[in-house]
Amino acid sequence: MPAPEYEPLPVDPRTMLRDIATGSPMTARIAALRLAVLRFDFPEAIVQIDPVRQDDTAIAIKATIGLPGGGRHTAIAAFDVDAESSWAEQYAHTETIAIARALDGLGQSLERQVPTSPGKSGTPPPQPRSGEEDHLPEYSWNAFWREANARGITREQVDQALGRSVQEVTPRDAVMALQASGRW
């Protein structure tokens, strides 16, 4: 089987992911695109993939993903090796599942990374509001923490304004809570 042709990523990898992910089983290509979306949204994210076990009987992979600002999740996927497919295919599948679980554990589910169109779910993708929030039009964690640091706002102050961990919300939610508390 010849190697697939190289396809450069679009400016925003969501377009390619949206085209192939709907109704498809998790594949190595989808996992790679999900990581591309993560890198697009969080360029400083840390992604670490470690084999825990890789031999003739079992494959176990650990995926750890860390976001700027402290969000971090580790997931493990393990499968018994069988004779029905190649070892390399089984390794790639195990790695794919570990990556997907780590992304899901961080709240970066496929549905969140690639919002559906209004016709499919009735809920349009989140759009930035105009007016006082224009200084953070992208609502990424990188933009949020740059602005928060410039204002002298600490993670503890964000958690306090939210009444819960910043890891449980979107950057936009954090801005709105800080605005309501008078810190933004």
KOLVEXDO-509562 format. One line per 3 residues: for each residue x, y, z of C-alpha. Coordinates in steps of 0.5 Angstrom, whole numbers, plus 500, padded with zeros to 3 digits. Layout:
X,Y,Z | ...
END
This chain:
500,500,500 | 503,507,498 | 504,512,503
498,517,503 | 500,524,500 | 502,530,504
496,534,505 | 498,541,508 | 494,543,514
489,549,512 | 490,556,516 | 485,553,521
485,545,521 | 478,545,524 | 475,545,516
479,539,515 | 477,536,521 | 470,538,520
470,534,513 | 472,528,516 | 470,527,523
463,527,522 | 460,520,524 | 467,517,523
471,512,528 | 477,515,531 | 483,515,527
490,517,527 | 488,522,522 | 483,525,526
487,525,532 | 493,529,529 | 488,534,526
485,535,534 | 492,536,536 | 493,541,530
487,545,533 | 489,544,540 | 496,548,537
492,553,533 | 488,555,539 | 494,554,544
500,554,541 | 504,553,548 | 500,547,549
505,541,552 | 504,534,548 | 507,528,551
506,521,548 | 510,516,552 | 510,508,551
508,505,557 | 508,498,554 | 510,495,547
511,488,546 | 508,482,542 | 503,481,547
500,488,549 | 501,496,547 | 500,501,552
501,509,551 | 500,515,556 | 498,521,553
499,528,557 | 497,534,555 | 498,541,558
495,548,557 | 498,554,559 | 495,557,565
496,550,568 | 490,545,565 | 493,538,565
490,531,563 | 494,525,562 | 490,519,559
492,511,558 | 490,507,553 | 492,499,552
490,494,548 | 492,486,547 | 496,485,541
492,481,536 | 494,477,529 | 488,480,525
492,487,524 | 499,489,524 | 503,491,530
504,498,527 | 497,499,526 | 495,497,533
500,502,536 | 497,507,532 | 490,506,534
492,505,541 | 496,512,541 | 490,515,538
485,513,543 | 490,516,549 | 491,522,545
483,523,544 | 482,521,552 | 487,526,554
484,532,550 | 477,530,552 | 479,530,559
482,537,558 | 475,539,556 | 477,539,549
472,534,546 | 471,533,538 | 465,537,539
468,543,542 | 474,543,538 | 469,543,531
463,546,533 | 457,544,529 | 453,549,524
447,552,527 | 443,547,522 | 445,541,525
445,542,533 | 441,549,533 | 447,552,537
451,556,533 | 459,556,534 | 461,561,540
462,568,537 | 466,574,540 | 462,580,542
463,587,540 | 464,593,545 | 468,592,551
470,585,550 | 474,587,543 | 481,586,546
480,579,546 | 477,577,540 | 480,570,539
478,568,546 | 484,563,547 | 487,562,553
494,565,551 | 490,571,549 | 487,571,556
493,570,560 | 497,575,556 | 491,580,558
490,578,565 | 498,578,567 | 498,585,564
493,587,569 | 496,583,575 | 491,578,575
493,571,578 | 490,565,577 | 488,565,584
484,571,583 | 481,568,577 | 478,562,581
476,566,586 | 472,571,581 | 469,564,578
467,561,584 | 471,554,581 | 477,552,578
479,556,571 | 480,549,568 | 473,548,568
471,554,564 | 472,558,557 | 477,564,557
470,568,555 | 467,565,562 | 473,568,566
473,575,562 | 466,575,564 | 467,573,571
472,578,572 | 469,584,569 | 463,582,574
468,582,580 | 471,589,577 | 478,586,576
478,586,569
END
